[in-house]
Amino acid sequence: MLEMSTNLPVKIEVVESEKLLNKSYPNFNHVVAKGMVEIADTHVVKCCPKSETQYKDKGEHMRLEGKAKMLRIIISEDDRWEGEPLHEAIIKTGHDRYSGSQGV
């Protein structure tokens, strides 16, 4: 019988305007020492907030449509940064730099 690995890959994707992603990328880059980090061009066809008022006054990046950039980070489930799981550190870094991203 096959056993499931306890060291699974974790993929984190952030879709944002090029301006905001370029501003935030160095913060992600210093946290990720292992794995893969990719930035790719993408095109947002539709972005639907959970509610009309949820993102009110959050800024222009919440109305993201058209040309955008995708930051994709693939790491290992057991990777750590400063004693905490790396995926949690990446999420915190994203929230600290700009809350309200399109997807994490």
Secondary structure, DSSP 8 states (H G I E B T S, - for coil): -----SS-EEEEEEEE-HHHHHHHHHHHHTT--SSEEEEEEEEES----SSTTTTTTS-GGGG--EEEEEEEEEEETT-EETTEEHHHHHHHHHHHH-SS-S--
